[in-house]
Amino acid sequence: MDPATSFLLVVVSLQAVFVAAVILLVGRRFPRRIPVYRWVAPAALPVLLFLMATFAYINIETGQGIALDAVQLQPVLRLFLADATLWMVGVVFASLLIRLARR
């Protein structure tokens, strides 16, 4: 399997496991907070990945002697779009899980 594909599968499965754990735990203990956690819980992993990757990218670019104001934003915007997509996948999964848990 391609390394990029395996990384994608690991990240999506981590997102699914984390969202499922948070939604099920909060849903059992505090059922009125479920609508908020539908939007908040899937944001943890994408925010963490975005901050780590952006920090690493800026350190690599500035470590090569490029000034911080000359660092291009295109790779950072790509990371933001990828993490926004990952967040939306988590929201859809949380919505599905909430609907299944209420039945």
C-alpha positions as CSV (number, residue, x, y, z in Angstrom):
1,M,0.0,0.0,0.0
2,D,1.2,3.5,-0.8
3,P,2.5,5.4,2.3
4,A,0.2,8.3,1.6
5,T,-2.8,6.0,1.4
6,S,-1.9,4.2,4.7
7,F,-1.5,7.6,6.4
8,L,-4.9,8.7,5.2
9,L,-6.5,5.5,6.4
10,V,-4.8,5.8,9.8
11,V,-5.9,9.4,10.2
12,V,-9.5,8.7,9.2
13,S,-9.7,5.7,11.5
14,L,-8.3,7.8,14.4
15,Q,-10.9,10.5,13.6
16,A,-13.7,7.9,13.7
17,V,-12.5,6.2,16.9
18,F,-12.0,9.5,18.7
19,V,-15.4,10.9,17.6
20,A,-17.2,7.7,18.5
21,A,-15.6,7.6,21.9
22,V,-16.5,11.3,22.7
23,I,-20.0,11.1,21.3
24,L,-20.9,7.9,23.1
25,L,-19.4,9.0,26.4
26,V,-21.0,12.5,26.3
27,G,-24.2,11.1,25.0
28,R,-24.5,8.7,27.9
29,R,-23.6,11.2,30.6
30,F,-24.8,14.6,29.2
31,P,-27.4,14.0,26.5
32,R,-28.3,17.7,26.1
33,R,-24.7,18.5,25.1
34,I,-24.7,16.2,22.1
35,P,-25.6,18.9,19.5
36,V,-22.5,20.9,20.6
37,Y,-20.2,17.9,20.6
38,R,-21.3,17.0,17.1
39,W,-19.4,20.0,15.9
40,V,-16.7,20.3,18.5
41,A,-15.4,16.7,18.9
42,P,-14.4,16.2,15.3
43,A,-12.3,19.3,15.4
44,A,-9.6,18.0,17.8
45,L,-7.6,15.9,15.4
46,P,-7.6,18.3,12.4
47,V,-6.6,21.2,14.6
48,L,-3.7,19.2,16.1
49,L,-2.6,18.0,12.6
50,F,-2.8,21.5,11.2
51,L,-0.8,23.0,14.0
52,M,1.9,20.4,13.9
53,A,2.3,20.4,10.1
54,T,2.3,24.2,9.8
55,F,4.9,24.5,12.6
56,A,7.1,21.9,10.9
57,Y,6.7,23.5,7.5
58,I,7.6,27.0,8.8
59,N,10.6,25.5,10.7
60,I,11.9,23.7,7.6
61,E,11.5,26.8,5.4
62,T,13.1,29.2,7.9
63,G,15.8,26.6,8.7
64,Q,16.9,26.8,5.1
65,G,17.6,30.5,5.4
66,I,14.3,31.8,3.9
67,A,12.9,34.7,5.8
68,L,9.6,34.2,7.6
69,D,7.8,36.8,5.5
70,A,8.9,35.0,2.3
71,V,7.4,31.7,3.3
72,Q,4.7,30.8,0.8
73,L,1.2,30.2,2.1
74,Q,0.0,27.8,-0.6
75,P,1.1,24.6,1.3
76,V,-0.5,25.9,4.5
77,L,-3.7,26.6,2.7
78,R,-3.7,23.1,1.3
79,L,-3.2,21.7,4.8
80,F,-6.1,23.9,6.0
81,L,-8.4,22.5,3.2
82,A,-7.4,18.9,3.9
83,D,-8.1,19.4,7.6
84,A,-11.4,21.1,7.0
85,T,-12.4,18.1,4.9
86,L,-11.3,15.7,7.7
87,W,-13.4,17.8,10.1
88,M,-16.5,17.5,7.9
89,V,-16.0,13.7,7.7
90,G,-15.9,13.7,11.5
91,V,-19.1,15.8,11.6
92,V,-20.9,13.4,9.2
93,F,-19.7,10.4,11.2
94,A,-20.8,12.0,14.5
95,S,-24.2,12.8,13.1
96,L,-24.6,9.2,11.9
97,L,-23.5,7.9,15.3
98,I,-25.9,10.2,17.1
99,R,-28.8,9.1,14.9
100,L,-28.0,5.4,15.5
101,A,-27.6,5.9,19.2
102,R,-31.0,7.6,19.6
103,R,-32.8,4.6,18.0
